[in-house]
Structures are given as C-alpha cells and as structure tokens.
C-alpha cells in the first residue's frame, strides 16, 4: 500500500494556501508527518480522508485516483483519528464502538472480536461501560483510535494520537501502531518529535504548506550533523542571553550549572563541544532559518 501525492494544492476561499504544490510518496509501514501547528498537516489529512477536495494536483492510493467516483472505495480502505474527536457522549464506550463498527460495515460477530481485542490493547476494557461523557481527554483519544482501527484499514491516518496521554499510555499506543503497521500503511502526524523517533524511520517535515524534507530519519539526522553544540552556563540569565541568539533544543540542570544544546549553522562564539544530533535537533535545524 502506497499513497502518491503530486503537485497538491489547497487554497481556501479567504485566499490562504494551506498546502502549496506538495509532492510526497508515503510507503508501507509507519510514516511520520512532523510539523508545527499551522504547518498544513491537518489540511493534508482532510484531503487524504476524502473530507476536503484539493484545489489542484492529485492523490492516488495504490494507483487509484482520488476522485468523487472513487471516494466510496477509498473510504473503505481508510481509518482516521482526527485531532478533535467527540463521539456520542450519551453512549457507553462499547455502545459507541459497536455503533461505529456498524457504520463501517463490519459484521457484528467480527466487530465484537475486534472491539474486545483493541479495548485490551488500549487498556480500556475496564472502562467499556462508562459513558463517553465521563471519560478523560486521554481516554477519548484511545476510544477514537479504536474506532479508527475497527474496519482493519489498509491506510490508517492518525492526527496527534498521543495528545493527553500519560507516558505509559503513549508507549502503549505507539507500540500498537507499530504492530498494526506491519502489513499496512500508517500516517502518524504529530508535533511531538519523541513519538516519531520511537516508531518510524521514514518521515516528512512540513512547514507553511510545503515539505522541507521527506525521506529516511538517518538522512535528516545527517543534515544536522555539525550544527549541534553543547555548553554549560552557571547562571539562568546567561542561558536566557543565549536563547536570544541561538535556537535551544534542550536545557538540563547539572552539577556544572545548566547544560544547553544549541543549534547553530557555525560554531557558537562561546566555549562549547559538538554533539550528536537527535531527531529533535534535526527538526529544529530543518525548520529554522540561520
């Protein structure tokens, strides 16, 4: 399963272009989509889920063109977890999932098996009799993910799936997505770099409707090689001064004072040492001008 995006453009009636002549090939497995809020990620996903018709360009899924005549066939191949989700507050978790499974055309007995399986995998089994309105934001995200998985889609699109989850829940959801992607395609959109570092080796970096990078994580890390530096300062005011001049990817208190990771095109004009780039360093380097 692969998705090909060619010269895709989305311009709204107010004249704002959210996706600007974008080209991208999404292969099988987990593919990361990384970008700040407003980068165009959600607009792109609305196109990929057939919710939004593009202004120009085209998209194909395994060679099938995204067109109104094919939308029904495409929708059967897709599962989607949107960033904002509000599923039937008066229904219990199980009732909600049974209803969503019915809407997706999943046979009742098979739907029950899948609900049981995914409730266990997302640690929701003990909460299945609660009404949706009683759930925390993190629990609602997990129910939303289960509904996206019920039709066992060939192409799963998840928008910020770990928002509102505690560290253990985030790890559990990431592992679930990795397992699910073994023979499918998962587009994992987030601004949390750590989630992608733990799940995928292919990603795209999006900013202002364009792709700044698309490819292997290793290549993105190599792009930042030689531009990441570590230094120590004794006082907080010294750290703030450096933040005015350099992009800071991390700060940590140590017995030598505060340790900073600086992203800089050239060696900073302070005592520092080069260090290995993390994915977060590389993302900051890629998305900022120097």
C-alpha positions, 0 to 999 in steps of 0.5 A, spaced: 500 500 500 502 506 497 499 513 497 502 518 491 501 525 492 503 530 486 503 537 485 497 538 491 494 544 492 489 547 497 487 554 497 481 556 501 476 561 499 479 567 504 485 566 499 490 562 504 494 556 501 494 551 506 498 546 502 502 549 496 504 544 490 506 538 495 509 532 492 510 526 497 510 518 496 508 515 503 510 507 503 508 501 507 509 501 514 509 507 519 510 514 516 511 520 520 508 527 518 512 532 523 510 539 523 508 545 527 501 547 528 499 551 522 504 547 518 498 544 513 498 537 516 491 537 518 489 540 511 493 534 508 489 529 512 482 532 510 484 531 503 487 524 504 480 522 508 476 524 502 473 530 507 476 536 503 477 536 495 484 539 493 484 545 489 489 542 484 494 536 483 492 529 485 492 523 490 492 516 488 492 510 493 495 504 490 494 507 483 487 509 484 485 516 483 482 520 488 476 522 485 468 523 487 467 516 483 472 513 487 471 516 494 466 510 496 472 505 495 477 509 498 473 510 504 473 503 505 480 502 505 481 508 510 481 509 518 482 516 521 483 519 528 482 526 527 485 531 532 478 533 535 474 527 536 467 527 540 463 521 539 456 520 542 457 522 549 450 519 551 453 512 549 457 507 553 464 506 550 462 499 547 455 502 545 459 507 541 464 502 538 459 497 536 455 503 533 461 505 529 463 498 527 456 498 524 457 504 520 463 501 517 460 495 515 463 490 519 459 484 521 457 484 528 460 477 530 467 480 527 466 487 530 465 484 537 472 480 536 475 486 534 472 491 539 474 486 545 481 485 542 483 493 541 479 495 548 485 490 551 490 493 547 488 500 549 487 498 556 480 500 556 476 494 557 475 496 564 472 502 562 467 499 556 461 501 560 462 508 562 459 513 558 463 517 553 461 523 557 465 521 563 471 519 560 478 523 560 481 527 554 486 521 554 481 516 554 477 519 548 483 519 544 484 511 545 476 510 544 477 514 537 483 510 535 479 504 536 474 506 532 479 508 527 482 501 527 475 497 527 474 496 519 482 493 519 484 499 514 489 498 509 491 506 510 490 508 517 491 516 518 492 518 525 492 526 527 496 527 534 494 520 537 498 521 543 495 528 545 493 527 553 496 521 554 500 519 560 507 516 558 505 509 559 499 510 555 503 513 549 508 507 549 502 503 549 499 506 543 505 507 539 507 500 540 500 498 537 501 502 531 507 499 530 504 492 530 498 494 526 503 497 521 506 491 519 502 489 513 499 496 512 500 503 511 500 508 517 500 516 517 502 518 524 502 526 524 504 529 530 508 535 533 511 531 538 518 529 535 519 523 541 513 519 538 516 519 531 523 517 533 520 511 537 516 508 531 518 510 524 524 511 520 521 514 514 518 521 515 516 528 512 517 535 515 512 540 513 512 547 514 507 553 511 504 548 506 510 545 503 515 539 505 522 541 507 524 534 507 521 527 506 525 521 506 529 516 511 530 519 519 538 517 518 538 522 512 535 528 516 539 526 522 545 527 517 543 534 515 544 536 522 550 533 523 555 539 525 550 544 527 549 541 534 553 544 540 553 543 547 555 548 553 554 549 560 552 556 563 552 557 571 547 562 571 539 562 568 540 569 565 546 567 561 542 561 558 536 566 557 542 571 553 543 565 549 536 563 547 536 570 544 541 568 539 541 561 538 535 556 537 535 551 544 533 544 543 534 542 550 536 545 557 538 540 563 540 542 570 547 539 572 552 539 577 556 544 572 550 549 572 545 548 566 547 544 560 544 547 553 544 544 546 544 549 541 543 549 534 547 553 530 549 553 522 557 555 525 560 554 531 557 558 537 562 564 539 562 561 546 566 555 549 562 549 547 563 541 544 559 538 538 554 533 539 550 528 536 544 530 533 537 527 535 531 527 531 529 533 535 535 537 533 534 535 526 527 538 526 529 544 529 535 545 524 530 543 518 525 548 520 529 554 522 532 559 518 540 561 520 
